[in-house]
Amino acid sequence: MTDTPFRPFETHLDESRALAIVRDAVAGADDGELFLERKRSEGLVFDDGRLKNASYDASEGFGLRAVNGEVAGYGHSTEISEAALSRAAETARLAVGDGGGRLASAPAGTNRRLYSDADPMLDATFGLKVETLREIDAFARALDSRVVQVSATLAASLQEVFILRPEGGLVSDIRPMSRLNISVIVEQGGRRESGSFGGGGRSGLKALMEPGHWQGVAREALRIALVNLDAVAAPAGVMDVVVGPGWPGVLLHEAVGHGLEGDFNRKKTSAFAGLMGSRVAAPGVTVLDDGTIPDRRGSITVDDEGTPSGRNVLIEDGILVGYMQDRQNARLMGVKPTGNGRRESHAHIPMPRMTNTYMLGGSAAPADIIASLKDGIYAVGFSGGQVDITNGKFVFNCTEAYRVRNGVVGEPVKGATLIGDGATALKQIRAIGNDMALDPGIGNCGKAGQWVPVGVGQPTLMIGGLTVGGSAA
């Protein structure tokens, strides 16, 4: 492991020669850039009383893109050299054709810093990391005699990027990431259930490894497992649902967020296409995508095209007012980029992606919202979901949910799924809590085979008329 900074124009390429190749690749094109990256990551998994896996990965490479209209040519390589860059330029130029484009203006610059550039992997020795995981395992087992298995994971990474633009601008960003996760399995009367909890963000491992932090994480994982141990089969039918704050915002992310990405709307494949300025949600519903929140998992100082991230309002008081845009789709739609051009790595082309997507809080007390639920489900945990972008239909699996009758939270239920469509669900929001919270830092988002870290959030919500799938007769 090394803490030597990534300096590609000192160790791999001559900057002036690289710029000449980039300019040749995008001559006659609308846009393009050279994206250089080094990423190092470490992961330790302590499972079933022993260190089960320890990994360290390191990679570097570049991606060169030329954009002409709706077409993009892309060449990438794990070899950062002038020869490899020249070969990639030949590939990228295939998209330019006869040219005729006018090079887009460069992104605005920024000097802000949303997170530290320190390497989180250097926060502790390998031995201390293993010993911390061993202590977590022993602590979680001692919490309750019904604990039969514990799994604890520490992960950290550092991504260093440089973006060289054809007009000569050079943008860099150093992006740390760390996470701790604990899973617990409990057994009683022959029945086994699990619970997990954790999180992190763009900061070091040090705070996550403090006993005052991980002991709380272990207790929460155990609490969820014990709740599930007592859960009964979930009911089925159309009913009102109260959704808790924080991580349940993943429902908003999937059901609404993807549909508000620029490429889907430009191509008119989103359920929200053509609805700019229209009411798409109940009054009081305001949804943002904000990549500028310090230290958050989904935050980025600049996106992967060099555009500074932004605090972008998507839905304001129920009215659709904005989409998330990269440079290509923004140009084709005649609007400004929003700092949402993201890619998984140098081997991937950028596209419009979410950062931290959340709904602002309202004025209702969460207890009052639950008390107003006559017959339904109170869902506070999800394992993720799926959505069809073209019609907004979604399916979400609940990991922690409760039956509510006459405003009283009753028994936990198991196997509940929430089924609906984003456009309808937004309009059926009947109450918005004053307890908006962001998730603990666990989100990953997939799109077109690419994965990027994201954040979600929301207040407690009452949503009317969702279909609940369950197994109760």
N, C-alpha and C positions, 0 to 999 in steps of 0.2 A: 504494500500500500504506500502511495506517495502523496505528499501534499504540494508537489511542484505544480504551479499554475499552468494551465493550458495556454500556450502562446503559439498558435499555428503559423503566424507570419514571421516568427523568429526561428522556428524549428523545422517547418515543413515547406512553406511557400514564401516566395518573394511577393510582397503585397502589390507592387506595381504591375508585375507580370500577371498575377491572378486577376487584377482588375481589368487588364487588357483582354484576358480570355473571357471574363464575364461580359464585358461590353460587346465583344464579338458575338457571343452566344445570343444576346438579346437585341442585337441590331435589327431594327424594323419591327420589334415586338412592343407590346403594351407594358410589360412589366417582367420582372425576374430578379433573382438574387442568388447569392452563394451562401449556403447555410453550413457552418462548420460546427462540429459537436464532439465533445468528449464526455462520456458518462461512466461513473464508477458506482457500484452498488454492493451492499453487503446485507446478508440475511442470516439470522440464526433462529432455528426452531427447536425448542425444548419440548419434547412430547413423551408422555408415558414414563416420566422419571429419568429421562436421559436426553442428551443432546442428539437430536435425530438428524439434523442437517445444518451445515454451515457452508455458506457460499460467498464468493467474492467474484464479481464480474467487472470487466473493464472493456470499453469499446470506444472507438473514435471513427470519424468519417466525415464526409461532406455530401451535400445534395445541391445540384445546380439546376435552376428552373428558368425556363423562358415561357412567357404567357402571351398568347396572341388571340384576342377575342375569348371564346369559350374553350379554347384548346390550350393545354399546357404540356410542354415537353420537359422531361425530368431525367437527369442522370445522377447516379450516386455511387459512392465507393467507400470502402473501409480503408483505402490507401489514400492518404492526403499527400499528393505530389502534383507537380505541374503536368506530368504525362497523363495521370489519371484525370486531372481536371480538363485537359484538352480533349480527351476521349468523351467525357461527359458533356462537354460543350457541343460536340458533334451530334449527340443524341438530343440534347435540348433544342438545338436549332431546327430539328425536323418539324417542330410545332410552329415555327415562325413562317415557313413557306416563303411566299414572295414578299413578306413583310407588309409595310403599309401602316403599321401601328405607330402610335405616338407614346413615348415612354411616360408613364404616370409619374406624378410628383412624388418625391421621397417622403417617407413618414416624418412627422415632427419628432424632434429629439426630446429626451428627458434625462434629468440627472437624479431623479428620485430613487430611493432604495426601499423596497417593501420588505426585505428580509436580509439576513446576514449572508455573507459569502463564505462563512467558515464551513469547513468540511465536517458534517455531523459524525462521520465514521471515526474521527479522531478524538471524540469526546471521552472515550474510555478505551482501555485495553481490551483485547479479545478475552482475556481471563476474567476481567471484571464483568463483561457482558454475560459470559456463561454463568458466573456466580450469581448475578442478579436474576437470571432466568431460573436457576436452581432454587433461589429463595422464593421466587414467585410460586413455583410449583409446590414447595413445602407449605407456604402460607395458605394457598387456596385449598389444599387438601385438609389442612387443620381447621378450616372454617366450619366444615360440616361433615359428619361421618358418612353422609350419602354421596360425597364426591368420590367418583371411581376413576376419573381421568382428567388430566389438566394438560392443556397445550398453550405454550406462550411463545410469541414471536417478536423479535426485535429486527427492524429493517431500517436502513439508512442509505441515502444516495446523494450524489452531487453531480448535477448536469451543468456543463460549461458550454456556452454557445457564443459564436461570433457570426454576424450577418453582414456580408459585404454587398452593398448595393451598387448598381452600374453607374450611378452618378458620383460614386466615390465615398459615400457615407459608410461608416463602420459602426455597428451596434454590437454590444456584448451584454451578456447577462449570466450570472452565476446563481444556480437554483438548488438550494439544499432541500432535503426531504427526510423526515424520520417518522417512525410509527411503532407503537407497541400494541399488541393485541393479545387478549387472553380468552381462551375457550375452556369451558368446564362441562363435564358430563356427570350427571347425578343418576343414582339408581335407587328405587324404592319399590318393594313388592314385585320385582321382576320387570318393572317399567323403567326405561332409560329416556332421559331428555337432556338437551344441551342448551347452553346459553353462552353468548360471547359478547365482548365489549372491548373497546380500544379506541385508538385515534392517534393523531399527530398533526404534523403540518410542516411548513417550511422553516424549521428551526432545528436545534440540536437534539441529540439523544439524552443529554444530561438531565433535563427536567423530567423526562419520561421514566428515567431509571431511579428517581428518588422514591423511597418507600412510601412517602406521603401521597404520591401519585398512583403507583401501581397497586397499592393495597386497595384503593378505591375502585380501580378498574376490576380487580379480582372479585371484590364484593358485588359489584354490579353484574358481572358475568354469572356469578352464583345466583343472585336474586332472579335473573331471567330464567335460568335453568329450573329453579324451584317453582317459579310461576308456571312454567310449562309442565312440570310434574303433576300439577293439580288441574291442568286444563281439561275441559270436556270438548266433545265434538262441536264444531262451529255450526250455527244455523245457516240455512240457505234461503235466499229470497231478496226482494228489493226492499231496502230499508235505509234510514238515515244513518250516517256514520260521522263520528267525531274523530278527527285525526290529530294526533299529538304534535307538539313542536319539535323543531330540530331535524333529526335524520329523516322523519317521515316526509320532509321536503323532497325526498327522492321521487315521490309520486308526482310532484310538480315538475321536477327535472325531466322525467320520462314522458309524462302525459302532455306537457305543454312546451318544455324547453326545446326539444329537438324540432318541434314544429315551428319554432321561431328563429331557426338558423337560416341565414340568407340563401344558401344554395337551394334548399328545398322550396323556398318561396319564389326564387327567380325561375325555377323550373316548373313552378305551379304544381308540385307534388305534395305540398303541405296542406293540411286541413285549414290553415290560416292564410293561405295564398289569396291575395286580392282583397283582404279585409282591413288594410291599414286605415285607421281613423274610425273603424267600426267598433261597436260594443261587442266584446268577446268574453266578458266576465261580469260577474255581479258588481254593483257599485261598491266601492271600498277596496277592491282588489287591485293592488299595485305590485307588479313583479319586476325585479331587476336582475341583471347579470353584472356582477361587479368583480373585476379582477384586481382591484386596487387595495383590498383589505390586507393589512400587514400580517405576514406569517401564516396566512391561510393556505390550506392544501391546494385550492384551485387558483390561487393568485399568481400573476406573472407581471413582472415589471414591464416587459415588452412582450408582444406575441412573437411567433416564430417567423414573422415577416419583417419585424423591426418596429411595428406600430405600438406605441405605448398602450397599455391596457386602460380600460375605462370603466366608469360607473354608468352603465347603460340602462335606461328605463325602457322596458319592453311593453308592459301594460300599465296604464295609469288610470286609476279609479275605474277600472273595467274596460277602458278603451285601448285598443292596440295602437301603439305609438312608435314601435321600433323593432327591428330585427338585429340579430347578431351577424356581423359581417367580417369577412376577410377582404383583402384588397381586390381580388378578381371579381367576386360577386358584387361588391360595393360599386365598382366601376361600371359593371354591366347593368346595374340597377339605378345608376345615377345618384348614388348617395355616398356618404363618407365611410371609410373603414372604422370599425368600432374597437379594434384591438383584440379580435377573436379568431385570428388566423393561427391555428395550432396544428402541430404534427407530433406524432409519437416519437420520431427520431429522425436523423439525417436521411434514413432510407425511405422516408414517407413524404408525400406532398402535403402542403398545408391545406386546410379547409375550415369553414366556420365551425367553431366549437364553443361550448359553454365554459365558464370559469367557475365563479361562485354564483349560483342562481337561487334566488330566494324571494319570498313574498313578505312585504312589510306587515307589521302588526296593526291591529285595529284597537278598538276600545273595550271590547267585552272581556270580562273576567273568565278565565278558563273554567272555574268551578260553575259559573252560571251557564256556560255553554253545555257542559255535561248535564247539569240539572234540567236543562230544557229538552234533553233527548228522551223521548217517551219509550221508544222500543228500537234498539239498534245495537251498533258495535262501537266500542272505543278502541281505536287502533293506535298503538304507540311505537311499534317496531316493524320494520320491513326488511326482507332479504333482497329487495330489488324487484324489478319487473320488466315487462316488455311492452312495446308500443308499436302500432302501425302508423307511420308518419302520414300516410295518405288520408286516413280518416280519424286519426287520433285515438283509436281504440286501445285500451290498456288493460293489463292483468297484473296485479300485484299480490305477492304472498306475504301475509302477516306473520311475524315472528313473535309478537306479543300483542294480544288483543283481549278485550273483555266484553261480556254481555252487559248491556245496560237496559234496565226496565224502570220506567217512571223516574228517570233522573238519578237512579242509584246504580253505581258500578258494582256488578256482580261477579260471577265466576269467570276465570280466564277461559278462553276458547282456543282450540287448536285446529289448524288446517283451514283457516279463513283466507279467502282470496277476495280482493276488491276488483270489480270488473266495471268498466264504463268507457267513456271517451272524453278526452281532455276538454274539448269545446263545450260539451254539455255540463261536465263537472264544474268548470269555472263559473258557469252561469247559475249553478245550483248551490253555490256557497252562501249559506244563510247566516253565518256568524263568524267573526274574525277576532281571535284573542289578542290580548295585549302582551303576550309572552313570546314574541318572535325570538327564535334561537337558531344558531347555525349548528350544523352537525359536528361531531367531535373530530372530524378529519379522517374519514375512511373511504371517501368516494372515488370510484374510477368509472370512466365513461367510455363506452365502445361505439365506434361509428366507422363504417366502411373498412373494418378490419384493424382500425387504429384505436389504441387505448391511451387516454390522458387522465391525469388526476384532476378531480373537480370537487367543489363544495356545494352543499345544498342547505336550505333552511326555510323555515316558515313558523308562524304562530299556530296555536290550536285553532282548528277549523271545524265548522259543522258543514257537511256536504249532504244535500238531500238526494234521496232516490238512487243510491248506488246499488248495483247488484252484488250481493255477497254470496260467494260460492263456499259451501261448507259440506260436511258429511253427516250432519244430524238429520234424523228422519223427520 
